Amino acid sequence: MISRDLTSLPRRDAYRILSSLVIPRPIAWITTVDETGRVNLAPFSSFMGVFGPPILAFTVGRRRDGSLKDTHRNLRANGEAVVHLADLPLLEPLHASGAEADPEVSEVARLGLATEPSLLVAPPRLRDAPVALECRLNRELDLGPTTTLVLLAVVMAHAAERIWNAEHDCADASQWTPVVRLASVVGPNYGALGATFRLGPSELP
């Protein structure tokens, strides 16, 4: 067994180790809009759902110069976002949208992604994403000088018909290939949901 004391390591080394162990990580692909209505799009792989009230949680860092990233700045300005989950056919634009760009650059326009209006929030939805969750900012929690935990309340959920199970009125994981992040030993590594399994009832929720 290999052991590492993460409290004694530089932040970057601790991140490298922990992110290689906590896998797979779902990716929040988030659209927001700035004060001019320009659409920003960015991926975040430190992301999860919190199931009591419908809440999504993700962490966002700062730019290299210490300023807020576009997603974070837009959320603070208007409190709205759409969180998408991408499948394998969207991997290339998902990856490309993570490149740091000037605030006046819209990743949606640069990548030629089609959008459609949301129902309850200002940021648009990506037309080809199989899942889109319209959200409003719930709260923020600073985790340090460069990292913030952001909680989003989900107000509207959209899913493509091809992934929906009408009998159970929910998405069927066996009908799509959601993209996930894996360890970044050499370059960003991704995976996709493969085989699924069904077991009998248990004590777990």
C-alpha positions in Angstrom: 0.0 0.0 0.0 1.4 3.4 -1.0 0.7 6.2 1.5 1.0 9.9 1.2 0.4 12.6 3.8 -1.6 15.2 1.8 -1.3 17.8 4.6 2.4 17.9 4.1 2.5 18.3 0.4 2.3 21.4 -1.8 -1.3 22.1 -3.0 -0.5 21.0 -6.6 0.9 17.7 -5.5 -2.0 17.0 -3.2 -4.4 17.8 -6.0 -2.6 15.5 -8.4 -2.8 12.6 -6.0 -6.4 13.0 -4.9 -7.7 13.7 -8.4 -6.1 10.4 -9.5 -7.9 8.5 -6.7 -11.4 10.0 -6.7 -12.6 8.8 -10.1 -14.5 9.0 -12.3 -15.4 12.6 -11.9 -18.5 13.9 -13.7 -18.0 17.1 -15.6 -20.3 20.2 -15.3 -20.3 22.0 -18.6 -21.7 25.4 -17.6 -23.2 28.2 -19.6 -23.5 31.7 -18.1 -24.0 35.2 -19.6 -22.3 38.4 -18.9 -23.8 41.9 -18.5 -24.0 42.3 -22.3 -25.7 38.9 -22.9 -22.5 37.2 -24.2 -22.5 33.5 -23.5 -19.6 31.9 -21.6 -19.0 28.1 -21.6 -16.6 26.2 -19.4 -16.1 22.7 -18.0 -15.6 21.9 -14.2 -14.7 18.4 -13.1 -14.8 19.0 -9.4 -18.5 18.6 -9.4 -21.3 16.6 -7.8 -25.0 16.5 -7.1 -26.4 16.9 -3.6 -29.7 15.2 -3.1 -31.9 16.7 -0.5 -33.1 19.8 -2.1 -31.9 19.6 -5.8 -28.4 21.2 -5.5 -25.3 21.0 -7.7 -21.9 21.7 -6.2 -18.7 22.6 -8.0 -15.4 24.3 -7.2 -14.0 27.1 -9.2 -10.5 28.5 -9.0 -9.0 31.9 -10.1 -7.2 32.9 -13.2 -3.5 33.0 -13.2 -3.6 36.7 -12.5 -5.9 36.2 -9.4 -9.0 37.5 -11.1 -12.3 35.7 -11.1 -13.0 33.2 -13.9 -15.8 34.2 -16.3 -18.2 31.6 -15.0 -17.7 32.8 -11.4 -17.9 36.5 -12.3 -21.1 36.0 -14.3 -22.7 34.0 -11.5 -22.0 36.7 -9.0 -23.4 39.3 -11.4 -26.8 37.6 -12.3 -27.0 34.4 -10.3 -28.0 32.1 -13.1 -26.4 29.2 -15.0 -27.2 26.1 -17.0 -25.2 23.0 -16.1 -24.9 20.4 -18.9 -23.7 16.8 -18.9 -22.0 15.9 -22.2 -21.8 12.5 -23.8 -19.0 11.0 -25.9 -19.9 12.7 -29.2 -19.3 16.1 -27.5 -15.9 15.3 -26.0 -13.9 17.4 -28.4 -15.8 20.7 -27.9 -16.1 19.9 -24.2 -12.3 19.7 -24.0 -11.7 22.7 -26.2 -14.0 24.9 -24.1 -11.6 24.5 -21.1 -8.9 26.7 -22.8 -8.4 30.0 -21.0 -9.7 32.9 -23.1 -10.3 36.6 -22.7 -13.7 37.5 -21.3 -14.9 39.0 -24.6 -14.5 35.6 -26.3 -17.7 33.4 -26.3 -16.7 29.7 -26.3 -20.1 28.8 -27.7 -19.6 31.0 -30.8 -15.9 30.0 -31.2 -16.8 26.3 -31.2 -19.9 26.7 -33.3 -22.2 25.1 -30.8 -26.0 25.5 -31.3 -28.0 26.8 -28.4 -31.7 27.2 -27.5 -33.4 29.4 -24.9 -33.8 28.2 -21.4 -37.2 28.3 -19.7 -36.5 29.9 -16.4 -33.0 31.4 -16.6 -31.2 33.8 -19.0 -28.2 31.6 -20.0 -29.1 29.4 -23.0 -28.9 25.6 -23.2 -26.6 23.7 -25.5 -29.0 22.1 -28.1 -27.0 18.9 -28.5 -26.2 18.2 -24.8 -28.2 15.2 -23.6 -28.8 16.8 -20.2 -29.3 20.5 -19.2 -30.0 21.7 -15.7 -31.2 25.3 -15.3 -29.9 26.7 -12.0 -29.8 29.7 -9.8 -27.0 30.5 -7.4 -27.7 29.3 -3.9 -24.5 30.3 -2.0 -20.7 30.3 -2.1 -18.1 29.1 0.4 -14.5 30.2 0.1 -12.2 27.2 0.6 -9.0 29.2 0.5 -7.5 32.2 -1.3 -7.9 30.8 -4.8 -10.8 28.2 -4.5 -14.5 28.7 -4.0 -17.3 26.1 -3.5 -20.4 27.1 -5.5 -23.8 25.7 -4.8 -26.5 25.9 -7.5 -30.2 25.2 -6.9 -31.7 23.3 -9.9 -34.9 24.8 -11.0 -35.6 23.0 -14.3 -34.2 19.7 -15.7 -34.1 18.8 -19.4 -33.1 15.4 -20.9 -33.0 14.1 -24.4 -35.7 11.7 -25.2 -33.1 9.1 -26.3 -31.9 8.7 -22.7 -35.3 8.8 -21.0 -37.1 5.9 -19.5 -40.8 6.7 -19.8 -41.9 3.9 -17.4 -39.8 5.2 -14.5 -39.9 8.8 -15.6 -36.1 9.3 -15.3 -32.9 9.0 -17.4 -31.6 5.5 -18.1 -27.8 5.4 -17.7 -27.6 2.5 -20.1 -28.8 4.6 -23.0 -25.9 7.2 -23.2 -22.2 7.6 -22.6 -21.6 10.5 -20.2 -18.1 11.8 -20.3 -16.0 11.8 -17.1 -12.6 13.0 -16.0 -9.9 10.6 -14.9 -6.4 11.1 -13.5 -4.2 13.5 -15.5 -0.9 11.6 -15.3 -0.1 12.6 -18.9 -2.4 15.2 -20.3 -6.1 15.5 -19.5 -7.6 11.9 -19.5 -11.2 11.2 -20.0 -13.5 8.2 -19.8 -17.1 7.4 -20.6 -19.7 5.3 -18.8 -19.4 1.7 -20.0 -21.2 -1.4 -18.8 -24.0 -1.0 -16.2 -25.1 -3.5 -13.6 -28.3 -4.1 -11.7 -28.3 -5.8 -8.3 -31.1 -6.5 -5.8 -32.3 -4.2 -3.0 -29.7 -3.2 -0.3 -29.5 -0.8 2.6 -27.9 1.9 0.5 -30.1 4.8 -0.7 
